């Protein structure tokens, strides 16, 4: 609908196995609580968190 190049779903909890599988099939990056904690502790850029190429 918006011509997004990437889709990301964020939760402060966890994803079920079914949700993780569905996201994987559809190319959706899932960020759960553990990734949020890692992100905040390491101050990584979002591109590093979900292993995306940095746009040029």
C-alpha positions as CSV (number, residue, x, y, z in Angstrom):
1,X,0.0,0.0,0.0
2,X,2.8,2.5,0.9
3,X,5.5,0.9,-1.3
4,X,7.7,0.2,1.8
5,X,10.9,-1.6,1.1
6,X,11.0,-3.3,4.5
7,X,8.4,-4.3,7.0
8,X,9.1,-4.5,10.7
9,X,6.9,-5.5,13.6
10,X,7.9,-4.6,17.1
11,X,6.7,-5.9,20.5
12,X,7.8,-5.4,24.0
13,X,7.0,-9.1,24.5
14,X,7.7,-12.2,22.4
15,X,6.3,-13.6,19.2
16,X,4.6,-17.0,19.0
17,X,6.3,-19.7,16.8
18,X,3.4,-19.2,14.3
19,X,3.9,-15.5,14.2
20,X,7.7,-15.9,13.7
21,X,7.1,-18.4,10.9
22,X,4.5,-16.2,9.2
23,X,6.9,-13.2,9.4
24,X,9.7,-15.2,7.9
25,X,7.6,-16.4,5.0
26,X,6.5,-12.9,4.2
27,X,9.8,-11.2,4.7
28,X,8.8,-9.3,7.8
29,X,11.4,-8.4,10.4
30,X,10.3,-9.1,13.9
31,X,11.8,-7.3,16.8
32,X,11.0,-8.7,20.2
33,X,11.8,-7.6,23.8
34,X,15.3,-9.3,23.7
35,X,16.2,-7.4,20.5
36,X,14.9,-4.2,22.0
37,X,17.1,-4.6,25.1
38,X,20.1,-5.4,22.9
39,X,19.4,-2.4,20.7
40,X,19.2,-0.1,23.7
41,X,22.3,-1.5,25.4
42,X,24.5,-1.5,22.3
43,X,23.0,1.6,20.7
44,X,23.1,-0.3,17.4
45,X,21.5,1.2,14.4
46,X,18.2,-0.4,13.3
47,X,20.0,-1.6,10.1
48,X,22.3,-3.7,12.3
49,X,19.6,-5.0,14.5
50,X,17.7,-6.6,11.7
51,X,20.7,-7.2,9.4
52,X,19.7,-4.8,6.6
53,X,21.9,-3.1,4.1
54,X,22.3,0.6,4.7
55,X,20.7,2.5,1.9
56,X,23.0,4.7,-0.2
